[in-house]
Amino acid sequence: MNAPAMNFGKVAVLMGGLSAEREISFLSGNGVLAALKSQGVDAHAFDPAERDLSELKKEGFQRCFIALHGRYGEDGTVQGALELLGIPYTGSGVMASSIAIDKTMTKRVWLSEDVPTPAYVLLKQNDLSEKAQTHVLQSLGLPLIVKPAREGSSIGVVKVTEASQLPAALALAAQCDTDILCEQFISGDEVTCPVLGEGESAEALPVIKIVAPAGNYDYQHKYFTNETQYLIPSGLPEAEEKFIQAHVLKAYRVLGCKGWGRVDVMIEAKTRKPYLLEINTSPGMTGHSLVPMSAKAAGMDYEALCIRLLAHASLELTALNEVAP
């Protein structure tokens, strides 16, 4: 696929933004920007935290590559604004984005469709009482995971191994979100699996096994150290990898995702049952990011991946108009 032949027009790479992942978004966005320019695309950086989105229309941008992470970029808000502006964008639409950013809502949909995900208890920022904490401990046991329901990059995530640690973990998560997700801890292999495409034509890329120092795959080990190992090929038995890919594809499709995404999975050590944790609809594109790593293993380099994603930029409203009577 030749970039100039695609006639993308003037392209905005949305990066930065207002979320707690602003720093990572710049790393992703600048990588995408350089890749698109190297392929002859008329691409420009655009930070929605510093410029009004209406300028996209005024300045003649014809497509947007969303390299924003977290709130106001991955949660349906910028997608909705671009729908109103009539500018096609990469990745999932408004509804899929807004559900996927919310780990609790994602779990509710997945459980209704028999997609395996760890048990959970949802707490509210204004009710972290002893009674609520007792309910969490009785429901989930120890260890357990506490995380903000709508943050990414492991921000605010704590593994609780003793009951005495729970109040501090909840307080930390409450600084990030009004909804706090307490989740059953699954002991075993940590893997991730990217997806490209839409609907029945969506395809799962190779699974990556993540081996973090002391099993702690936190913000620092995700982006700023070289201590984490990423195994691709994953080393999993072929049948097990295909089983995980099938679950991931189902999870992606039932949420209505499109363009691309990445699903994080824990494989329970004793049973080898996969439990899906969450889905990222605007995954990282940094030097440590996993979608480019998996795509490369499938024979697609970083530049080709960026071009593919941009080529599939779309509007949901356009699709609705095409099938309207």
Secondary structure, DSSP 8 states (H G I E B T S, - for coil): --HHHH---EEEEE---SSTTHHHHHHHHHHHHHHHHHTT-EEEEE-TTTS-THHHHHTT--EEEE---STTTSSSHHHHHHHHHT--BSS--HHHHHHHT-HHHHHHHHHHTT-----EEEEETTB--HHHHHHHHHHH-SSEEEEETT--TTTT-EEE-SGGGHHHHHHHHHTT-SEEEEEE---EEEEEEEEEEEGGG-EE---EEEE-GGG---HHHHHT-S-SEEESS--S-HHHHHHHHHHHHHHHHHTT-EEEEEEEEEEETTT--EEEEEEESS---STT-HHHHHHHHTT--HHHHHHHHHHT-B-HHHHHHHH--
